[in-house]
Amino acid sequence: MTRPGGRTAEVRAAVLRATGDLLARHGFHGVDLATVARGAGVGKTTVYRRWGSPSALVADLLTTMAAESVARTDTGTLHGDLTANATLVQTTLNDPRQGRLFKALFSAATYDEHTAAALAEFYRTRVAEWAHAVTDAVARGEAPIGTDPVATISHLSAPLYYRFLTTTEPLADLDVTRAVGACSAAIAAGVFVVDE
C-alpha cells in the first residue's frame, strides 16, 4: 500500500499516535473516535470518515507498527541472532508505553475479531522478518536442514510473552538467556525440523 505524503501523512501519523496513547492508558474501550480526534488535533469528521471505528484505527495502527518495526539484526551467528531477537522483545515489552499498548492489544484481541486478525498479521510480519536468521543458520550449517524458521522464531519469543502476560515483573536478562538457550537446544535436537 502506498503511503500518502504531506498533510495526509501527518494527519494519519497524529491519529495513530493518539490511538496508541489511548490504548496504552485506557485499553481498547478507551479508543473513542472523538477522543482520538482531539488527541491528534484533527477534526472528528476526518477520523470518522477515514477509519469509522475503533477496530479500524487499531488495525491501521498495527499495520503501521509492523511496517516501522526494527529490522532484523544480522549478527552472522545463530546464537547472536536469537539473542538479538529475544533482547528486542524484552526491550519492547519492558518499555512503559509499549508494554501497556501490547497488553491492551492482547486483551482486545480476545473479544474483537478485527483486532485479533490485525494482531495476527502483525506477528506474521515480524516473525517472517526474523525467520531469515534461521534460514541463514541452516545455510551456514548451524541448524539442521529442514528447520522450520517460523516455528523456531515463534518458540523463541513464546516464553518471554508468557512471563510478560502472567507476571507483573519486567522481563530480566535471565529470561532472555533462558529463552535463547532453550530454543538453541531445541534447534540442535531437531525439534523444529519438518519432513518435506
CYANA upper distance limits for C-alpha pairs under 8 A (distance plus 0.5 A):
  3 ARG  CA      9 ALA  CA      7.73
  4 PRO  CA      8 THR  CA      6.64
  4 PRO  CA      9 ALA  CA      5.99
  5 GLY  CA      9 ALA  CA      5.44
  5 GLY  CA     10 GLU  CA      8.27
  6 GLY  CA     10 GLU  CA      6.94
  7 ARG  CA     11 VAL  CA      6.61
  8 THR  CA     12 ARG  CA      6.68
  9 ALA  CA     13 ALA  CA      6.57
 10 GLU  CA     14 ALA  CA      6.64
 11 VAL  CA     15 VAL  CA      6.57
 11 VAL  CA     40 ALA  CA      8.04
 11 VAL  CA     42 VAL  CA      7.70
 12 ARG  CA     16 LEU  CA      6.60
 13 ALA  CA     17 ARG  CA      6.53
 14 ALA  CA     18 ALA  CA      6.65
 14 ALA  CA     40 ALA  CA      5.37
 14 ALA  CA     41 GLY  CA      8.16
 15 VAL  CA     19 THR  CA      6.63
 15 VAL  CA     36 VAL  CA      6.87
 15 VAL  CA     37 ALA  CA      7.16
 15 VAL  CA     39 GLY  CA      8.05
 15 VAL  CA     40 ALA  CA      5.48
 15 VAL  CA     42 VAL  CA      8.41
 15 VAL  CA     47 VAL  CA      8.18
 16 LEU  CA     20 GLY  CA      6.64
 16 LEU  CA     57 LEU  CA      7.57
 16 LEU  CA     60 ASP  CA      8.09
 16 LEU  CA     61 LEU  CA      6.14
 17 ARG  CA     21 ASP  CA      6.70
 17 ARG  CA     40 ALA  CA      7.94
 18 ALA  CA     22 LEU  CA      6.71
 18 ALA  CA     36 VAL  CA      6.04
 18 ALA  CA     37 ALA  CA      8.35
 18 ALA  CA     39 GLY  CA      5.90
 18 ALA  CA     40 ALA  CA      6.03
 19 THR  CA     23 LEU  CA      6.67
 19 THR  CA     31 VAL  CA      6.89
 19 THR  CA     36 VAL  CA      6.35
 19 THR  CA     57 LEU  CA      7.49
 19 THR  CA     58 VAL  CA      7.71
 19 THR  CA     61 LEU  CA      8.07
 20 GLY  CA     24 ALA  CA      6.59
 20 GLY  CA     61 LEU  CA      7.82
 20 GLY  CA    101 LEU  CA      7.15
 21 ASP  CA     25 ARG  CA      6.68
 21 ASP  CA     97 ARG  CA      8.28
 21 ASP  CA    101 LEU  CA      8.31
 22 LEU  CA     26 HIS  CA      6.10
 22 LEU  CA     27 GLY  CA      7.25
 22 LEU  CA     28 PHE  CA      8.36
 22 LEU  CA     30 GLY  CA      6.44
 22 LEU  CA     31 VAL  CA      6.31
 22 LEU  CA     36 VAL  CA      8.08
 23 LEU  CA     27 GLY  CA      4.83
 23 LEU  CA     28 PHE  CA      6.01
 23 LEU  CA     30 GLY  CA      7.00
 23 LEU  CA     31 VAL  CA      6.86
 23 LEU  CA    100 ARG  CA      8.23
 23 LEU  CA    101 LEU  CA      6.16
 23 LEU  CA    104 ALA  CA      6.54
 23 LEU  CA    105 LEU  CA      8.15
 24 ALA  CA     97 ARG  CA      6.51
 24 ALA  CA     98 GLN  CA      7.80
 24 ALA  CA     99 GLY  CA      8.40
 24 ALA  CA    100 ARG  CA      5.28
 24 ALA  CA    101 LEU  CA      4.67
 24 ALA  CA    102 PHE  CA      8.30
 24 ALA  CA    104 ALA  CA      7.04
 25 ARG  CA     30 GLY  CA      8.38
 25 ARG  CA    100 ARG  CA      7.80
 25 ARG  CA    101 LEU  CA      8.39
 26 HIS  CA     30 GLY  CA      5.37
 26 HIS  CA     31 VAL  CA      8.21
 27 GLY  CA     31 VAL  CA      7.75
 27 GLY  CA    101 LEU  CA      8.16
 27 GLY  CA    104 ALA  CA      5.32
 27 GLY  CA    105 LEU  CA      8.16
 27 GLY  CA    108 ALA  CA      8.24
 28 PHE  CA     54 PRO  CA      8.30
 28 PHE  CA    104 ALA  CA      6.69
 28 PHE  CA    105 LEU  CA      7.70
 28 PHE  CA    107 SER  CA      8.44
 28 PHE  CA    108 ALA  CA      6.36
 31 VAL  CA     35 THR  CA      7.72
 31 VAL  CA     36 VAL  CA      7.26
 31 VAL  CA     54 PRO  CA      6.39
 32 ASP  CA     36 VAL  CA      6.61
 32 ASP  CA     54 PRO  CA      7.11
 33 LEU  CA     37 ALA  CA      6.67
 33 LEU  CA     44 LYS  CA      7.66
 33 LEU  CA     47 VAL  CA      7.02
 33 LEU  CA     48 TYR  CA      7.28
 33 LEU  CA     52 GLY  CA      8.30
 33 LEU  CA     53 SER  CA      7.51
 33 LEU  CA     54 PRO  CA      7.15
 34 ALA  CA     38 ARG  CA      6.81
 34 ALA  CA     44 LYS  CA      6.09
 34 ALA  CA     47 VAL  CA      8.32
 35 THR  CA     39 GLY  CA      6.62
 36 VAL  CA     40 ALA  CA      6.56
 36 VAL  CA     47 VAL  CA      8.35
 37 ALA  CA     41 GLY  CA      6.48
 37 ALA  CA     42 VAL  CA      5.67
 37 ALA  CA     43 GLY  CA      6.41
 37 ALA  CA     44 LYS  CA      5.81
 37 ALA  CA     46 THR  CA      8.42
 37 ALA  CA     47 VAL  CA      6.75
 38 ARG  CA     42 VAL  CA      6.86
 38 ARG  CA     43 GLY  CA      7.97
 38 ARG  CA     44 LYS  CA      8.15
 42 VAL  CA     46 THR  CA      7.48
 42 VAL  CA     47 VAL  CA      8.31
 43 GLY  CA     47 VAL  CA      7.50
 44 LYS  CA     48 TYR  CA      6.63
 45 THR  CA     49 ARG  CA      6.22
 46 THR  CA     50 ARG  CA      6.52
 47 VAL  CA     51 TRP  CA      6.19
 47 VAL  CA     52 GLY  CA      7.18
 48 TYR  CA     52 GLY  CA      4.85
 48 TYR  CA     53 SER  CA      7.71
 51 TRP  CA     56 ALA  CA      6.00
 51 TRP  CA     57 LEU  CA      6.38
 52 GLY  CA     56 ALA  CA      7.31
 52 GLY  CA     57 LEU  CA      8.45
 53 SER  CA     57 LEU  CA      6.99
 54 PRO  CA     58 VAL  CA      6.69
 55 SER  CA     59 ALA  CA      6.58
 55 SER  CA    112 ASP  CA      8.07
 55 SER  CA    114 HIS  CA      6.48
 55 SER  CA    115 THR  CA      6.53
 56 ALA  CA     60 ASP  CA      6.65
 56 ALA  CA    114 HIS  CA      8.09
 57 LEU  CA     61 LEU  CA      6.63
 58 VAL  CA     62 LEU  CA      6.68
 58 VAL  CA    115 THR  CA      7.04
 58 VAL  CA    118 ALA  CA      8.34
 59 ALA  CA     63 THR  CA      6.73
 59 ALA  CA    114 HIS  CA      7.50
 59 ALA  CA    115 THR  CA      6.53
 59 ALA  CA    118 ALA  CA      5.62
 59 ALA  CA    119 LEU  CA      8.15
 60 ASP  CA     64 THR  CA      6.69
 61 LEU  CA     65 MET  CA      6.59
 62 LEU  CA     66 ALA  CA      6.62
 62 LEU  CA    118 ALA  CA      6.84
 62 LEU  CA    119 LEU  CA      7.11
 62 LEU  CA    122 PHE  CA      6.58
 63 THR  CA     67 ALA  CA      6.81
 63 THR  CA    118 ALA  CA      7.73
 63 THR  CA    121 GLU  CA      8.41
 63 THR  CA    122 PHE  CA      6.94
 64 THR  CA     68 GLU  CA      6.53
 65 MET  CA     69 SER  CA      6.23
 65 MET  CA    122 PHE  CA      8.17
 66 ALA  CA    122 PHE  CA      5.93
 66 ALA  CA    123 TYR  CA      8.38
 66 ALA  CA    125 THR  CA      6.94
 66 ALA  CA    126 ARG  CA      7.03
 69 SER  CA    126 ARG  CA      8.41
 71 ALA  CA    129 GLU  CA      7.67
 72 ARG  CA     85 ASN  CA      8.08
 72 ARG  CA    129 GLU  CA      6.58
 72 ARG  CA    130 TRP  CA      5.96
 73 THR  CA     81 ASP  CA      6.88
 73 THR  CA     84 ALA  CA      7.00
 73 THR  CA     85 ASN  CA      8.00
 74 ASP  CA     81 ASP  CA      6.57
 74 ASP  CA    133 ALA  CA      7.56
 75 THR  CA     80 GLY  CA      6.05
 75 THR  CA     81 ASP  CA      6.13
 76 GLY  CA     80 GLY  CA      7.65
 76 GLY  CA     81 ASP  CA      7.83
 77 THR  CA     81 ASP  CA      6.63
 77 THR  CA    137 ALA  CA      7.49
 78 LEU  CA     82 LEU  CA      6.56
 78 LEU  CA    133 ALA  CA      7.17
 78 LEU  CA    134 VAL  CA      7.48
 78 LEU  CA    137 ALA  CA      6.09
 78 LEU  CA    142 GLU  CA      7.24
 79 HIS  CA     83 THR  CA      6.55
 79 HIS  CA    180 VAL  CA      7.94
 79 HIS  CA    184 SER  CA      7.82
 80 GLY  CA     84 ALA  CA      6.58
 81 ASP  CA     85 ASN  CA      6.72
 81 ASP  CA    133 ALA  CA      6.71
 82 LEU  CA     86 ALA  CA      6.66
 82 LEU  CA    133 ALA  CA      8.22
 82 LEU  CA    156 LEU  CA      8.02
 82 LEU  CA    180 VAL  CA      6.59
 83 THR  CA     87 THR  CA      6.41
 83 THR  CA    176 VAL  CA      7.63
 83 THR  CA    177 THR  CA      8.08
 83 THR  CA    180 VAL  CA      6.59
 84 ALA  CA     88 LEU  CA      6.63
 85 ASN  CA     89 VAL  CA      6.88
 85 ASN  CA    130 TRP  CA      7.97
 86 ALA  CA     90 GLN  CA      6.69
 86 ALA  CA    156 LEU  CA      7.54
 86 ALA  CA    157 SER  CA      6.70
 86 ALA  CA    160 LEU  CA      8.31
 86 ALA  CA    176 VAL  CA      6.22
 86 ALA  CA    179 ALA  CA      7.90
 86 ALA  CA    180 VAL  CA      7.61
 87 THR  CA     91 THR  CA      6.57
 87 THR  CA    176 VAL  CA      6.85
 88 LEU  CA     92 THR  CA      6.54
 89 VAL  CA     93 LEU  CA      6.57
 89 VAL  CA    157 SER  CA      7.63
 89 VAL  CA    160 LEU  CA      8.02
 90 GLN  CA     94 ASN  CA      6.44
 90 GLN  CA    160 LEU  CA      7.73
 90 GLN  CA    171 LEU  CA      6.34
 90 GLN  CA    172 ALA  CA      8.14
 90 GLN  CA    176 VAL  CA      7.76
 91 THR  CA     95 ASP  CA      6.67
 92 THR  CA     98 GLN  CA      6.59
 92 THR  CA     99 GLY  CA      7.16
 93 LEU  CA     98 GLN  CA      6.60
 93 LEU  CA     99 GLY  CA      4.85
 93 LEU  CA    102 PHE  CA      8.01
 93 LEU  CA    164 PHE  CA      7.73
 93 LEU  CA    171 LEU  CA      8.18
 94 ASN  CA     98 GLN  CA      7.97
 94 ASN  CA     99 GLY  CA      6.24
 94 ASN  CA    170 PRO  CA      6.21
 94 ASN  CA    171 LEU  CA      6.96
 95 ASP  CA     99 GLY  CA      5.96
 96 PRO  CA    100 ARG  CA      6.86
 97 ARG  CA    101 LEU  CA      6.59
 98 GLN  CA    102 PHE  CA      6.63
 99 GLY  CA    103 LYS  CA      6.78
100 ARG  CA    104 ALA  CA      6.70
101 LEU  CA    105 LEU  CA      6.76
102 PHE  CA    106 PHE  CA      6.60
103 LYS  CA    107 SER  CA      6.64
103 LYS  CA    165 LEU  CA      7.92
104 ALA  CA    108 ALA  CA      6.59
105 LEU  CA    109 ALA  CA      6.53
105 LEU  CA    115 THR  CA      7.78
105 LEU  CA    119 LEU  CA      7.96
106 PHE  CA    110 THR  CA      7.24
106 PHE  CA    116 ALA  CA      8.44
106 PHE  CA    119 LEU  CA      8.46
107 SER  CA    111 TYR  CA      8.15
108 ALA  CA    112 ASP  CA      6.23
108 ALA  CA    115 THR  CA      7.03
108 ALA  CA    116 ALA  CA      7.97
109 ALA  CA    113 GLU  CA      6.92
109 ALA  CA    114 HIS  CA      8.19
109 ALA  CA    115 THR  CA      5.58
109 ALA  CA    116 ALA  CA      4.62
109 ALA  CA    117 ALA  CA      8.40
109 ALA  CA    119 LEU  CA      7.80
110 THR  CA    116 ALA  CA      7.41
111 TYR  CA    116 ALA  CA      8.45
112 ASP  CA    116 ALA  CA      6.75
113 GLU  CA    117 ALA  CA      6.61
114 HIS  CA    118 ALA  CA      6.64
115 THR  CA    119 LEU  CA      6.43
116 ALA  CA    120 ALA  CA      6.60
117 ALA  CA    121 GLU  CA      6.72
118 ALA  CA    122 PHE  CA      6.64
119 LEU  CA    123 TYR  CA      6.87
120 ALA  CA    124 ARG  CA      6.65
121 GLU  CA    125 THR  CA      6.66
122 PHE  CA    126 ARG  CA      6.81
123 TYR  CA    127 VAL  CA      6.34
124 ARG  CA    128 ALA  CA      6.49
125 THR  CA    129 GLU  CA      6.76
126 ARG  CA    130 TRP  CA      7.05
127 VAL  CA    131 ALA  CA      6.35
127 VAL  CA    150 VAL  CA      6.76
127 VAL  CA    153 ILE  CA      6.78
127 VAL  CA    154 SER  CA      7.27
128 ALA  CA    132 HIS  CA      7.74
128 ALA  CA    150 VAL  CA      7.15
130 TRP  CA    134 VAL  CA      8.29
130 TRP  CA    153 ILE  CA      7.43
131 ALA  CA    135 THR  CA      7.05
131 ALA  CA    149 PRO  CA      5.35
131 ALA  CA    150 VAL  CA      6.09
131 ALA  CA    152 THR  CA      8.31
131 ALA  CA    153 ILE  CA      6.75
132 HIS  CA    136 ASP  CA      6.40
132 HIS  CA    149 PRO  CA      7.68
133 ALA  CA    137 ALA  CA      6.66
133 ALA  CA    149 PRO  CA      8.31
134 VAL  CA    138 VAL  CA      6.72
134 VAL  CA    143 ALA  CA      7.92
134 VAL  CA    147 THR  CA      8.09
134 VAL  CA    148 ASP  CA      8.40
134 VAL  CA    149 PRO  CA      5.68
134 VAL  CA    152 THR  CA      8.03
134 VAL  CA    153 ILE  CA      8.42
135 THR  CA    139 ALA  CA      6.91
135 THR  CA    147 THR  CA      8.48
135 THR  CA    149 PRO  CA      6.81
136 ASP  CA    140 ARG  CA      6.75
137 ALA  CA    141 GLY  CA      6.65
137 ALA  CA    142 GLU  CA      5.44
137 ALA  CA    143 ALA  CA      6.10
138 VAL  CA    142 GLU  CA      6.13
138 VAL  CA    143 ALA  CA      5.12
138 VAL  CA    144 PRO  CA      6.53
138 VAL  CA    145 ILE  CA      6.36
138 VAL  CA    146 GLY  CA      8.48
138 VAL  CA    147 THR  CA      7.79
143 ALA  CA    147 THR  CA      7.29
143 ALA  CA    187 ILE  CA      6.80
143 ALA  CA    188 ALA  CA      6.85
144 PRO  CA    187 ILE  CA      7.86
144 PRO  CA    188 ALA  CA      7.54
144 PRO  CA    190 GLY  CA      6.93
144 PRO  CA    193 VAL  CA      7.55
145 ILE  CA    193 VAL  CA      7.72
146 GLY  CA    192 PHE  CA      8.39
146 GLY  CA    193 VAL  CA      5.42
146 GLY  CA    194 VAL  CA      6.08
146 GLY  CA    195 ASP  CA      7.40
146 GLY  CA    196 GLU  CA      8.10
147 THR  CA    152 THR  CA      8.19
147 THR  CA    187 ILE  CA      7.88
147 THR  CA    190 GLY  CA      7.65
147 THR  CA    192 PHE  CA      5.62
147 THR  CA    193 VAL  CA      4.58
147 THR  CA    194 VAL  CA      6.81
148 ASP  CA    152 THR  CA      6.65
148 ASP  CA    192 PHE  CA      5.97
148 ASP  CA    193 VAL  CA      6.33
148 ASP  CA    194 VAL  CA      6.81
149 PRO  CA    153 ILE  CA      6.74
150 VAL  CA    154 SER  CA      6.58
151 ALA  CA    155 HIS  CA      6.58
151 ALA  CA    192 PHE  CA      7.21
152 THR  CA    156 LEU  CA      6.71
152 THR  CA    183 CYS  CA      7.72
152 THR  CA    187 ILE  CA      8.05
152 THR  CA    192 PHE  CA      6.84
153 ILE  CA    157 SER  CA      7.15
154 SER  CA    158 ALA  CA      6.66
155 HIS  CA    159 PRO  CA      7.96
155 HIS  CA    183 CYS  CA      7.41
156 LEU  CA    160 LEU  CA      8.47
156 LEU  CA    179 ALA  CA      6.36
156 LEU  CA    180 VAL  CA      6.98
156 LEU  CA    182 ALA  CA      8.46
156 LEU  CA    183 CYS  CA      6.08
157 SER  CA    161 TYR  CA      6.84
157 SER  CA    179 ALA  CA      7.61
158 ALA  CA    162 TYR  CA      6.64
159 PRO  CA    163 ARG  CA      6.74
159 PRO  CA    179 ALA  CA      6.94
160 LEU  CA    164 PHE  CA      6.63
160 LEU  CA    171 LEU  CA      7.67
160 LEU  CA    175 ASP  CA      7.28
160 LEU  CA    176 VAL  CA      7.85
160 LEU  CA    179 ALA  CA      7.66
161 TYR  CA    165 LEU  CA      6.58
162 TYR  CA    166 THR  CA      6.52
163 ARG  CA    167 THR  CA      6.18
163 ARG  CA    171 LEU  CA      7.74
164 PHE  CA    168 THR  CA      7.80
164 PHE  CA    169 GLU  CA      8.08
164 PHE  CA    170 PRO  CA      7.65
164 PHE  CA    171 LEU  CA      7.23
171 LEU  CA    175 ASP  CA      6.76
171 LEU  CA    176 VAL  CA      8.33
172 ALA  CA    176 VAL  CA      7.36
173 ASP  CA    177 THR  CA      6.78
174 LEU  CA    178 ARG  CA      6.56
175 ASP  CA    179 ALA  CA      6.60
176 VAL  CA    180 VAL  CA      6.62
177 THR  CA    181 GLY  CA      6.49
178 ARG  CA    182 ALA  CA      6.45
179 ALA  CA    183 CYS  CA      6.58
180 VAL  CA    184 SER  CA      6.42
181 GLY  CA    185 ALA  CA      6.62
182 ALA  CA    186 ALA  CA      6.69
183 CYS  CA    187 ILE  CA      6.62
184 SER  CA    188 ALA  CA      6.71
185 ALA  CA    189 ALA  CA      6.63
186 ALA  CA    190 GLY  CA      6.80
186 ALA  CA    191 VAL  CA      5.71
186 ALA  CA    192 PHE  CA      7.60
187 ILE  CA    191 VAL  CA      6.36
187 ILE  CA    192 PHE  CA      6.61
187 ILE  CA    193 VAL  CA      8.48
